[in-house]
Amino acid sequence: MAKNEMKLWWLVTGALLSSIGMSFIWPLTSVYLHNRLGISLTMIGIVLLFNSLASVLGSYLGGYLYDRKNPYHLLIGGVIGAIITLIILIFFHEWPAFGIILFFNGIAGGWNLTIVNSIGTSIKSQDSRYVFNMLYFAQNLGVVIGTSLVGFVYSISVTLLFVIATCLFLFFLIVVIFKYRPAANVTRKRADDGSISKYDKKQLPQPNALLLTTLFVSLLIIWTMYQQWDSNLSVYMTTLGIPLRDYSFLWTINAGLIVVIQLIVNWVAHYHENLIIQILFGIFMVAISFVTLIFAKSYLYFVVSMITLTIGEATAFPTIPALVNSLTPVEAKGLYQGLISSWAAAGRALGPLFGGIIIEAVSYTSLFVIASVAIFLVLLSVALVWRLLQAKLIIYR
């Protein structure tokens, strides 16, 4: 390990704590607002939209400032911001306070996620794919733990949820204060020798910029379609007579498979270094999962679709940040890691609205056809752009 380098173990621990804490908030939003506070589904949709847009804003700002300021201080500020929103929610979680505070919590969530991922780019003692695979694994494990507990705690007290989330972020803050100080080293060195100001006068190499733009738009489209699983598939499955508990079990399958697939991906990473092949394979599997949904009328089809989707997301999603890392200079890594989170969050924001419009205008089957075609077009676009630009790309370490 390089001297004074951030330890991956503590970075992954922070990602896990943050993910568990945030997973105590977002799963209960719709149920709590509608069932407890009597808020309309339309208004809830608006609240969730603005929460996602807040995450986009937080991701972009976090990435932009990472390249210009001390990431150690930025992360401390972001975690404190999240703690403040959670403490307020303990005492003020009625309407409209809940919706307003959720917006600021979304900013903090996007900010912290981007700073943690950006710090991951500074770890040179490990292969970048391994770093981002571990971060992706920790973030998903946090979702599994959080969502599995939220229903039980919610049945006891909604206030208790915010108390536990606050405690998790307080623990995260302690870890950051005592273990994340090495994250400041690279940025401070660059600031001292003036390299940041030099970079501001330069442009990213055009081939790199074009490939990055293609990847960002691809993330927007893929996450817009992926979000149908979170928003509209539960309704569709229940209309087919499939119990809601069976829909929930699909996410258990998702979580378990991610663990297994990450182990396989990390093993493969030791022998093969072709990031683009892994990304293209992942996108292909996501597309196939929606093709399966076109014909899904029984639960088995949904199980097969979820397995295919999980293979796709677990191979493509953590590899895209690794590829972006290799395409960007050290002075701009935070900005582009932030853009990854921003474009993905924008897709999550648009997904439910897009799906609802298509379903109401045509049908669920039409939605799955559109999703399949769109993701296959993404696959072809990424493959074509890579083929045309591969020889011209500038690779950074």
Phi, psi and omega in degrees: 000137179296149181300135178062020178278147177299133180279129182301323182304315182286329176295317179294321177299317178297318178298321180294312181299316180297318182294317178298314181300314180292330180286352172276351185254301190294326181294333185270353188305304184296312182297315183294312182295320184279311186279322183269319186256353176070029180277142182292155180295327178297314179295323177297319177301321179293318179300315180293324178298312181292329175296318178292319178296325176296322178295321176300313180298313180298320179297314182294313181297317180299315179293319179298315183284334178304322181283351186238340184234178180284112183298333178298312178291323180298318181289321176301315178298319180294318180292320177298319177301316178297319180298318180299316180297322181289322177296319178299319181295332178301321186258336183227087179234030172267177178271138005265006183304319182302312182296320181292314182294327179299327178298312181290329175294325177295320177299312180297320180297313178296319179301308184294319179299316182292318180297316179298313179296322180294320176299327177302330179291342182273353180276106185261347183281349179237150174300137185299327178296320179296318179301309183285331173297316180292321177296316179298317178299313181297318181295322179286323176297322177298320178296317180299312181296313183297311183291332179287335182263336190297322181295318180295313181293322181299324180292338177274306182190131177292328178297322180298326177301314182290328177295313180296316179300319178298317180297321178298318180286331173295319176296317177302317180298318179297316178299315180299311183302318187264340187240350186259003182302324178302339181296341182281342192298311185295313182296320181295321179297317180295323181292324182292322183268003172081009185294333180294315180296326177295317183296327181300340182265359182248163176252148172298141177310135187303317177300318177299315182298321181292318178293320178297317179299318178299318179294320181293315178296323177299317177299318178302312183292313182298316181290329175299317180284318180302325184296344177298329178295324181281328191254315190248339183293327180297320178294316181299316182294321179292330176292338177272003179086013178270126183299151180298327180297329178289325174298316180298324181295333177300325180284336172292318175300315180304312183295315181296319180294322180301320178300311182295315184294323179296323177296318180293315181298317179296325177292315179297325183300336180287340186244339181227135185246011184276096183295321187294325178297318179296320179293314181296320177298316180298315179298319178301316181292323176297318179298316180298325180299324179283330173299318178300321181295333180302325185257005186285116174232345178236165186297327181302320179299320180292325176296313179298318180297318180294319178299315180296316179300317182294319176301318180295311183292323184288339177265324184272313190299315179283344182277330180300312176301325179294319178292317178300321178301319182284345182262359185235141178290161185301328183288348184233012184296321179297316180302313185282331171293324176295322179293327175302309180296322183293312181293323177294317179295324177296321177295320178295327179289320184279335188308303182300320179294314179301311181298318180299319180296314181295317181297315181290327181281324184231271182190170175297317181301319178297322177299316181293323177296313180299317180297317180298311181297315182299317183287326174295323175296322175300314180302312181295320181295313180297316181297317182293313180297318178299315181298320182287327188254351190309314184289342184261353184289144173261121182260128180252159178243000000 
